[in-house]
Amino acid sequence: MHRIPLFALILLLFLPQPGLSAEKCVKTEGEAAIVGGDIPSAKTEAVARAKWAAIEQTVGTEVKAGSIVQDFTLVDEIIKTQVGGVVKSYNILSQDNRSDTVLVRINACIEPQKAQEAVSALSLNNAVAVFIPARKPAARETDAYEETNILSETLIGKLTDQGYRVVDVAPTQAADAAEIEKAMKSGSTLTVRSLMYKFLSNVIIIGKVDYAVSTKKGEDIGYGLSMPFNNVTVRITYRIVARNSKTGNTEILTAGSDQARGTAGSVEDAAAKGMESLAAKLSPVILDKIASFIRGNVKKVAIRINGVSDIDTNQDIKGMLQQIVWVTEVEEKRMGEFVVGYPENSLYLANSLRQKGRFKVVDFTPYALTLEWKP
């Protein structure tokens, strides 16, 4: 038996482990509009877009940050301040100054673990990813699943009606029924965390729907009578998993199972009716749990607005703040200073104010914003 010297073992402990912090270098591009002939500012934004594209490519996100974040200069700032060292290095390969835009191509080296943290920093509490495959009634022996079904579609509709940004995981093929079933049985959140990174979401509803034929059409039910319909029992096992934006921990909001029955001439129709009933029972429970989670993640953001000189303007600004989606309360402290209840990253609050056209973002942190009022 060969013995390894003690100093060699100690050295092995301190050597970097492959895959944990290895950089990944990718080539990406970014484009930005030239406003007022300001090419340097356009280049800065284009580079920020290219760096974020490199992060998205490294993590493998399905929902691009551009669909929920408008100001990529702010995104670049949040990468620097909240998740330092994500982009380890980059160099500009080319710059194309066009008539109204600047296009840059870069080679960026990304640290994958920190890239995941950067994506998590931009995830929304009100973004819900849904994946609830249902076994096909006609394919009982083959373990075939419908990943888009009546129950999942009904639930997505209810969530959308309440103002949530809902991502249907099924069409993206980012997961499959076997993967989810394994995650449900093992209790591992690895699959769930992976889906959170892909869809920039802090809330995921995962589950599995199965069914059993309780009574078959034509079956003898006694007294010389036969069952005129198929009676199907539909069962769901589900979990709602969320990432607490305050602690960063992944937690199970609720887990459970439920069932409902459907009766019809065919097994498929009976299963469909059962899923409709199950969706009606389950939707209020799920909506309540998600609403409670969002309320629990509301934080106070101090807002200071420079250039406010009269009470009327102050009241107008307060009204604007109250109209922003997901703002829960607005407390007026003094002229141009407010405290706002907000469940998301302050970056989104800054972008919402900037898009109103009357504010210029001067500075922001997770709990404070400074803006300039533009009369």
Secondary structure as GFF3:
##gff-version 3
##sequence-region A 1 375
A	DSSP	alpha_helix	6	14	.	.	.	ID=ss1
A	DSSP	beta_strand	24	33	.	.	.	ID=ss2
A	DSSP	alpha_helix	39	59	.	.	.	ID=ss3
A	DSSP	three_ten_helix	65	67	.	.	.	ID=ss4
A	DSSP	alpha_helix	72	82	.	.	.	ID=ss5
A	DSSP	beta_strand	87	97	.	.	.	ID=ss6
A	DSSP	beta_strand	101	110	.	.	.	ID=ss7
A	DSSP	alpha_helix	112	121	.	.	.	ID=ss8
A	DSSP	beta_strand	124	131	.	.	.	ID=ss9
A	DSSP	beta_strand	134	135	.	.	.	ID=ss10
A	DSSP	three_ten_helix	137	139	.	.	.	ID=ss11
A	DSSP	beta_strand	145	146	.	.	.	ID=ss12
A	DSSP	alpha_helix	150	161	.	.	.	ID=ss13
A	DSSP	beta_strand	165	168	.	.	.	ID=ss14
A	DSSP	three_ten_helix	170	172	.	.	.	ID=ss15
A	DSSP	alpha_helix	177	186	.	.	.	ID=ss16
A	DSSP	alpha_helix	190	199	.	.	.	ID=ss17
A	DSSP	beta_strand	201	215	.	.	.	ID=ss18
A	DSSP	beta_strand	220	222	.	.	.	ID=ss19
A	DSSP	beta_strand	225	226	.	.	.	ID=ss20
A	DSSP	beta_strand	230	243	.	.	.	ID=ss21
A	DSSP	beta_strand	250	264	.	.	.	ID=ss22
A	DSSP	alpha_helix	267	296	.	.	.	ID=ss23
A	DSSP	beta_strand	299	306	.	.	.	ID=ss24
A	DSSP	alpha_helix	311	323	.	.	.	ID=ss25
A	DSSP	beta_strand	329	334	.	.	.	ID=ss26
A	DSSP	beta_strand	337	342	.	.	.	ID=ss27
A	DSSP	alpha_helix	346	354	.	.	.	ID=ss28
A	DSSP	beta_strand	359	365	.	.	.	ID=ss29
A	DSSP	beta_strand	368	373	.	.	.	ID=ss30
###
